[in-house]
Amino acid sequence: MFLAATATLFTSACIPAYTQPASDPRISSLIDMLGKTRPPMQAAISPDSTTVAWSVRTPQGLQLHLTDIANPDPGRDKIVAPANVSNGCGSAEPVWSPNGDALAFASTCTAEADKPQQEQIFVWSRKTGQTRQLTHLTGSIDNIAWSPDGKALGFLFVENATRTAGALAAMKPWAGIIGEDGVEVQGVAIVTVSDSKFVQVTPSALHVYEFDWAPDSKHIAYVAANPPGENNWWVAKLYVDSVGPICDSTRSDMVCATSNTPAVRTGPLTPVLDPVTVSGPLHGLQIAVPKWSPDGKHIAFIGGIMSDQGSTGGDIYSIPSAGGTPTDIMPDKSVSASWLQWSSPNAIRYVAHRGGGYVISIFNTETLHPFPESGEAYQQSLWAGNDVLSVSKSGAYAFVSSSYANPPEVFVSRAPKSGLVQITHLNQDLKPTWGKSESIEWENDGFKIQGWLLYPANYDPAKKYPLIVNVHGGPSSAVTPHWPSVGYGAVPFSALDYFVFMPNPRGSYGQGEKFTQANIKDFGYGDLRDILSGMDVLEKRFPIDKTREGLTGWSYGGFMTMFGVTQTTRFRAAVAGAGISNWKSYYGENSIDQWMIPFFGATVYDDPAVYAKSSAIEYIKNVKTPTLVVVGDRDGECPAPQSFEFWHALRARGIKTQLVVYPDEGHHFVDAAHQRDVLQRALNWFETEMPAGSR
């Protein structure tokens, strides 16, 4: 799936000739520079800690590299590729076998001319140097994982997929019987390494989001819900099931495979854990990252209030693999776990959001304290792929990291306390054209709050500068320092000599679960107060021109922009990306309504007042701020009618506004021309509406 999803990023489709204001040449120069970034993808360290596999896009396609950790010389890298390599095809998602003798990966470099850009699973042999194609499927492939015995590969599979699974991708055009026709279900499929037998081991009535092999290679744990998958992750349950012998014809609940079509599991299954019905602190929350303990007795996972699949944060829980009561094994911690892996039957290595960055540590599941010898490594930013870290048998780990000052590269750490080894130097010639960053902390309503501030690129403390406030999406998410990409974002404003404030108000990750849950039934109120109080702090410390302050954000940040301009006239201009203007109408328009109940406490039909309370449209007469509104026409998370409703109201009220709708885009824009246009348009809007010397 990763290959298919990223391929369109570099395909420039024809778009309407949108009317653009005169462009500042600095904007075009900045966008051109960002387009030169070559981000490495999903680093995987070998079990013996000698080699890192990683991929990067080249003019010819995605290229899979093997780098010697002891001598990371790019001229000595081995390129792993199938025999059928042609321009435009590529290989990625490397995963080492348990003994390190083989490397599995996904590739579109096949000889199957009738399936262009179709991923297949390949295995490269370290001993022979040869690659072998294991699958001949039609559909999406994701999250490849070796069985512990090295005999099979499990992966998420959607047969005949027409889109990337999940809510961020563009939704199908509305047609047919809604919710019934064309529903695409993702399940766990397995292919044997020796003879390429296939079987889909999860029930066809369940959409699977994540899975993990049991240490006996005979069972899997997975998080799943009823279809449609993009809507029901928020009520997903934890299941444990036997994978049995591959395609055992004696099983009544298994439809065995013929030729290249996986067998399908058809029988019912009882969940090990249902957060909707469980009592205690996990009740009604979301679960992610299931990981089986080495002794097979427990399954650890992350539980918390989460607003998007893939944006993970919460406490780490453990539950007996046979079922039982889940135990919060890191309660009252001032962090939000985002990834975990068992190191031993009583030790878990984890990555967690903390104060606008990440910590990496190992804690004892019996004492509930970190191991003293493990130390604690701090990273400002980690690439959030299928596996944040790749860990070897000795405890060394590899990851992709960047910051506001440094573009993305692959790094290796041999232990939490040791220094990092930079493996790649893909972007060493790129230098930031924006200003330095600083972590800002303040208090409001009894909460300790953190955010990031970027200085103007040409900062002179004797001058005054405009301020852009960028609110992150989610709301369960966090701003962490990372190198920007072409597309909508906050960092480029700094290059045009703005201060850029990126707060992590209540509802964000990084301060513990109590902080993340602090905006329940309170969208736009406590979190807006946190942001405004943070602005007060900045205005006292820095030379900010209070007459030139702007507000922007995407998704939940788009909602906060729409709502924010109804609550204060402090902002001179605003840009609302994929926002939500009316929670009441939104409930019936989006493709992900299940996410709302944990945050609002009830459906809109049971408590419409709590939805109206946070709806910008209820206070639209207060707006004085010129606002640009942008959205994709096939956005299922924040549908375009929400942007139409806000734009229409502003226009009717005589407030300067503009609505730009991008064709065939979902919540996450993938067309390169659209990514460039939306960023350039936002930059131009603030430059036009907040000119120097304005009052």
N, C-alpha and C positions, 0 to 999 in steps of 0.2 A: 504494500500500500504506500509506503514512503516514496518509492520511486515514481509511482503514478501520480501521487499528490504533488510532488515537487516538479515534475516535468512541465506542468503548465505555468510555473512561475517564470519560465524563460520563453514563453510563447506569446508574442505580441499580437493580440487580435485587433481587428478593426473596431474602433469605437466612434461614437458620434463626435462631431467636431464641436465639443463644448466651447462656449465662449469664455476665454480666459482674459483676466486683466493683464496689464503689462507686467512681465515677469522680471523680478530683480535678478541680475546675472549671477548673484551669489547663490540663489536657489538652484539654478540649473547646474552650477558647478558642484554644489553639495550633493545633489542627487546623482550626478555622474560619478562622484567619488564613492558614494555608498554602493553603487552598482558594481564596483570593482572588487568588493569584498568576496573572498572565497571561503565560506565557512566549512570547516570539516564536520563530518557527521558521525555520530554514534561510535565512539572509540571502544574497542574490545581488546582487553589484555589477555594474553595466553595464560593458561594455568601455571606454567613454569616461570612466569614473570619476565620472559625474554623478548616478547614481541607484542606490538600493538597493531591491530587491524583497524583501519578507518577509511572513509571514502570522502571524495571531494568532487565537485562538478568541474569539468573541463570543457573546452569548446567542443570536444567530441562526445561528451556524455559523462555520467558518473563513473569515477575510477576508484577501484578498491586497492588500497595500499597495505603492505606489511612493512613495519618499521622496526629495526633492531633498537631496543631500548638502550643498550650499552653504547651504541654508536648511531644516533639518530641523524644519519646523513641522507638527505633526500635523493642524492644521486645513487644510493645503494638500495633504495626501497624496491621490494618485489611487488609487481602489479599482478593481482589475481584476477583472471577473467576467463570466461568460457572461450571456446574456440571460435564461436560465431560473433565476433565483435565488429560492429559497424557504427558509423557516426550516429549519434543520438541515443544509442542504447547505453545501459549503465548497470553497475553492480553496487549494492549497499547492504546495510543491515547485517554485518558480520557477527557470527556467534561461534565461539570455539567449542569443540567437543570436550567432554569432561576430562579426557586424558591428554588433550592438546594435540592429538594426531591429525585432526581434521578441522576444517573451517566451513561452516554452512553460511550461505548468503543468498540474498534475493537478486535476481538479474533479469533484465529484459533482453539480454544478448542471446537470443535463441535462433534456431534455424526455422522456426514456425512462422512463415511469411503471412499466414492468415490471422495471426494474433499479434499485430504490432503493439509495442509497449505493454504487452502482457508479462507480468512478473512470473518467474518460476523459481523454484528452490534448487540450488546447486550445492555440491559439496566438493571442496578442494582437499586433496590429500597432501599432508606435509611430507610424507615419505616419498611419494612418486611425483609430486608437483602437478598432478593431473586433476582436472575438474570433471564432474559428472552431474548431469541433470537428473533430478529425482522426480520432479512433477511435470505434468503436461495439462495444467488446469486452465479454466476460463473463469476469472473472478479475481477478487482482491485477496492478497496474502499479507499478513502482518504478524508481528511479535513471534518470530521464529525462536524456538527453544528446544535444546537437546534434552532427551530423557536422561536421567542420571546414569543409566547403564550404557549410554551411547549408541543404542540400537535403533532409536527412532527420533524423529523431529516432530514436535507439535507446533501448530500455528493457528492463528485466527483466519478464518476463510469465509468469504461471501461468494457463493456461486453466481456467476453471470452478473456481477456487480456493475452498476451503471454510475456509481458515485462512491466517494470515500465514505466509509461508515462514520457516523457521528453528526453532531448538530452544527459544526462549524462550516461544513461543506455546503455548497449551493443545493437547495432542495430541488426535487424534481418539479417541473411545471405542474400546476394543479390540473388533473384530468382523471376521469374514471371515477370509481367508487373510492372516496377518500378514506384512507386508513385501512383499506382492504386490498386494493389493486396495487401490484408492484412493490409490495413490502419486501425489503431485502434483509435477511436474517443472517447474522454473523455467528458462527459456531467454532468449536475447536476441532481441527482436523489433524490427523497423524499420518505421517508417511514413514515407512520403514527404510532404513539406510541401505540394507543389503539387497532388497528386491523391489523397492518402490511400491509396496502395497499401501493403499489409502483407506482411511475410515474417518468419518466424522462422528466423534464420540459423544457429543452433547446433543440433547433433544432438539428436534427441529422446531419445537415450539418455544425455545428460549434463545434470546439474543445475548451472546457472551461478550463481555468487555475486557476481561483480563483472566489469566489462568496461570497455574504453577504446577509443575510435576511433583508428585510425592517421591520421597527418596527410594521407594521400592520400584519405581518406574511402572507401577501397575494402577496407580490412581492419579487423579488430578483434582485440584481445587480451583473453582472459578467463580467469578462474580457475574451474575446474569439476571435478566428480567424478561418479561413478555415483550414481544415486538409491539410497536415499532421501536427499534433500538435507540433512535435519537431522543425519544421522549421519556423513556423509563429507567434510565441509569439512576435517577434519584431515588428509586424504590427497589433497586437491585438487591438480590439476596446472595448469600454465600452457599455454594454447593460443593459436595465431595462425591466423586463417582469413580467407579472402576473403569479403566479403559479396556480391560480384558484382553484376550488374544485378538490380534487384528483380524477383523472380519470373520468372527467365529460363526459359522452357519448354524450352530446349535442354539444361539441366543435368539429368543423370540422377539426381542426388542431391537434387533439390529438388521438393517437392510444392507446386504453385502454389496460390495462394489463390483462393477464390471468395467473393464478397460480403464479409462482415465477419470471416471467419476467417483468421488468418495462415497463410501457407505455412510448411511445416516442413522443416528440413534433416534428412535421414535418413542420410547417409553417414558412414563412420568418419573419425577424425581422429587424427593423431599429435601428442602434446604436444611443446611446445618445451622444457618443463622438468617433470621428475617428482621432487619432493623425496624420495620414498621410495627412489629408486634413485641419485640424484646423490651424488657423493662430496664430501667437504669439510665445512665448518661448517654448511651448510644441510641436510645429510642428516637426514631424519626430522623436520624442522621444518615449520612452516606458512607459507603465503605469502598476501599480501593487497595491495590497492591497486596493481594494475598500471597503469603510466603510460608511454605511448609518447613517445620523445624527438621534438622538433620536426623533426629530419632523418629520422626513420623508421628509424634504424639500431639503436636500442637500446630495450629495455623495462626500466624500473626498477620495483622492487616492494619490499615490506617482508617480510623473512624472520625468523622467530624462533620460540620456543616460545610458543604462544598457546593459551589454554584455551577461548576462546569467539570465534566469528565476530562481528566488530564491535568487540571489545575488542582493538585492534591495538597491537602493540609489538614492536620488534626492530631489526635493522640494515637499512640500505637496500642493496639489491643491484642490479646491472645485468647484463643478458644481451643478446647480439645478437638482434635480432628474428627472424633466420633460424635461431636456435638456436646452442647452444654452451655454454661454461662460464660459470656465473654468477660475478660478482665482487662481493665485499663491499666497498662503497666508503665505508663508515664503520666499519671494525673498531676494536675497543677503545675506542669512545666510551662515556662514562658517561651516556648517554641512551638512551631507547627510542623510536625513530621511530614515529609513529602516522598520519602523512599526508604525502603528497608531491605535487609538481607540477613539471614541467620549466619553467624560465624561459628557457632557451636550450639549444642542443645540448651545452653543457658546464656547465650550472648547474641545480641542483635547489633549489627552495624546500621546506622541510620544517617540520613541527610534531613536536615530540618531548616525551615525558615526561622531566622532570628534577627530582629532589628534591621530589616532591609537587606540582609545577606543570608548566607547559609552556614551551618555548622555541620561537620562530619565527625561522628564519634561512635563508640561502641559502649553499650551499657549491659549490665548484668540483669537478666530477667528475673532473678531470684531476689536480689537485694534492691533492685530498681534504682541503681546508681551506676554512673559510668565506671568502667574499669580504669583504675588510676594510671596504668601503663598505656592506655589507649590514647590519652591526650585528647585534644579537641582541635581539629583543623577548621579554619575559617576561610570560606570562599565567597567573594562577592556575587558571583553568578555561575550557575551550572546549566548546561544545555539540557532542557527537559525533554529528552527523547523517551523511548520505551524503557531504557535503563539509564538512570542518571549517572551511576557509577558502574564500571566493570571491574570486578575484584578477582585477583588470582588466588591460588591456594595459600600463598605465603602472606596474603593480606595487602599486597600492593594493589593499587587501583589506578584506573585510567579514566579520564573524563575530558569533555570539551568545555572550555571556559573563556569568558571575555569580561570586559569591564568598560566603563565609559572611556577609559584611557587606552585600552588595548583591544585590538580586534580578536576574533575567536581563533583559538589554536587548541591542539591536543596536548594534554599534560599527563604525567605519571607521578604518583607519590608512592614510595615504597612502604610508608607507614604514616599515620596521622602526624607524628612529630617531625618527620623528615622533610627536607626541602623538596620542591617540585622540579621535575625534569621536563622541559619543554620539548615535545616530540616533533611538532611541525612549525614551520616558519612561512606559512602560506601568505600571510598578510603583513609581513615585516616592513613593507614600504608604505603602508597606510598610516597616516597620522591624523589624529582628531582635529577637525577644524572648529570644534566647539570648545567651550571653556572647561575649567576644572570642576570636579564634583565635590560635594561635602554632605555628610550625613547631618541632618538637623533633628534635634529632639526637643519636645516641649510637652507640657501637661495641660489637660483640659477635662473637666468633669470627672476628675479623679483617675483618668487614664494617662499612662505614659505613651506618647505617640512619637513615631519616627517618620521621616521622609527624606528625600534626596533633593539637593539643590544643585543645579548647574549654573555656573557663572557665565556672564557674557564672554564671548570669545576674545574680545579685545578690552577686557575689563580695566577700567580706570576708576579707582575709588573716589576720585574727585567729581565724577560725572554721575548723572542719574539714568537709570535704565528701566525699560518696561518689564513687566512680569507676566509670564504665561503659567497658569496653574493647570496641570494635566492630571486628571483623575483616572486611576486604573480601572480596568474591567473587573468583572466578578459578580458580586463584591468580594467573594472569598478568593483572594489572590494577594499579590504583593508586588511592589516595584522593587526590583533588584538591579544593580548596575549591569548593563550589557551593551555591547556595541550595536548601534541601530542598523536597520536594514532599509532598503527602499520601500516606502509604504508609509502609512500613517503612524506618527510617533512624535514624542516630545523633544527628543534630543536635538533635532535640526534647528529648533528655534534659538538655541544657544549660539549657533554659528552665525545667526543674524543679529547677535548682540542683545538678546533677551536674557533676563534671569528666567530659569525654568524650575518650577517647584512641582515635585512629584510626591505627594503625601501618601502615607499608609494609615488612613484613619481607621476608627473602629469598624469592624467587619473584615479587616485585612488579616492575612497570616503574619506570623512573626512575633506575636506577644502571648500566645497560648489560646486555648479554645474559648475561654471566657471572653476574651477580647474579640475573637472572630464572631461570636454569637451576639455581640453587644448591639448589633443593628437590627435584630429580629423585630419585625412589626414597627420599624422606625426608619425606613429608608428615607434618606434625604434630610434628616433632622440632626441626630447626634453626629453623623459622619460629616455633614456640612459644617456644623459648629467646630468640629476638630480642624477642618481645613481652614476655615476663616480665622481661627485662633492661631494656627500656624502662620498664616499670612501676617497677622499682627506681629508675631515674633520676628519675621523676616523684615518687615518694614522698619522695625526699631534697630536692626543690626546692619542692614545693607542699604545702599543708595537706590531705592526703588521709587520710580515715578508713580505715585498712587493714581494719577489720572490715566495711566496706560497699563491697566491690568486686564488680562484676558483669561477666559475659562474654556477648557476643551476636554475631551475624553471620548473613548469608544466603548460601546456596549453599556455596561453599568456606568462607565464614565460618561457615555452619551446621555444616559438618563440623568446623571448628576448635573450635567451641563444644562439640559432642558429644565430641570427642577430648580437648579441654582439661580438661574436668571429670573425665576418667579419669586425668589425669596430675598434677593438683594440686588441693588443697582450698583454694586461695587465694581462690576466688570464692564469695561468699555466695549468689548467685543467677545463673541463666543463662536465655537465650532462644535457642533454636536454630531458625532459619528455613530451611526447605527444605534440610535437612542430609543428610549421608551417614554412616551408623553402621557399615556393614559393606561394605568395598570388594569382598569376595569375592562376596557376593550381589548387590551393586550392579551388578557387571559384566554380569550376565545380566538385569537388570531395566530398565536405562535405554535411551534411544533414541539415545545418542551414544557408544557404547563405543569408537569410533575415537580419541577424545581421550585415552584412558588410556594407550595403549602408549608414546607419547613420554615420559610422566611416570614410568611404572612400569617401562619397559624391556622388557616382555614381556606377553603375555596372562595372564590369571588362570589359564588352563589350563596354561601353561608355567612360571609362577613364582608359585604361590599364596602362598608365604611373604611376598613383598614386599607383597602386598595385605593379608595378615593383620597384618603389622607396624604398619600405620597405621589399623587398624580399631578404633573405639571399643568395639565389642562384645566384643573380646578382653580388655578391661580393665574391664568393666562393674562388677565387684565393688568397684572403687576409688571409685565415685561417691558423694559425700555431698551434692552441690549440688542444691537444688530447681531443676528445669528445665522451662520451658514449651516445647512443641514445636508449630510451626505449618507447614502445607504446603498446596499446592493439589492437588486430587485427580487432575488431568490433567497433572501436571508430568513432562515427559520427561527433563529434565536431572537432577533429583534426585527420583526417584519417591517417592510417598507411602509405599510399604512400608518405605523406609529410616527414615522417621520413626516408623512403627508399631513397627518392630523396637526402636528405642531406647526409645520410650515404654513398650513392653511390658516390657522388661528392667528399667527403673527402677521401674515399678509392682510387678513381681515381687520386687524387692529392697527394697521399702518406702520408696523415695525419693519425696518429694513431686514430682509431675509432672502435666502436663495436656497433652493432644493436641487440637489444633483443626485440622480439615481443611476447606478452603474449596472448595465445589463449582464445577466448570467453570473452574477456574483452572489456568494453566500455571505455568512458573517465574517469569514476570513477571505479577503480579496486574494485571488491567485493570478489574475492577468497582470503582466508586467506593466502594460500601458496604464491600466487602472490604478495600480499601486503608485506609480509615478504621478499621475494626475491628481489623485486625492491629496497627496502630500503637498504638491505644488500649490493646489487650490487653497488649502488651509493656511499655508505660509503667506500667500498673497492676501487672503482675507484679513489677517491680523495686520499686515503691513499697510493695507488700505484703510482699515477702520481705526487703527491706532498709530497714525503717523507721528513722527517726532514733532514736538512743539504743540501737539493738540491739547485741547482743554475740553 
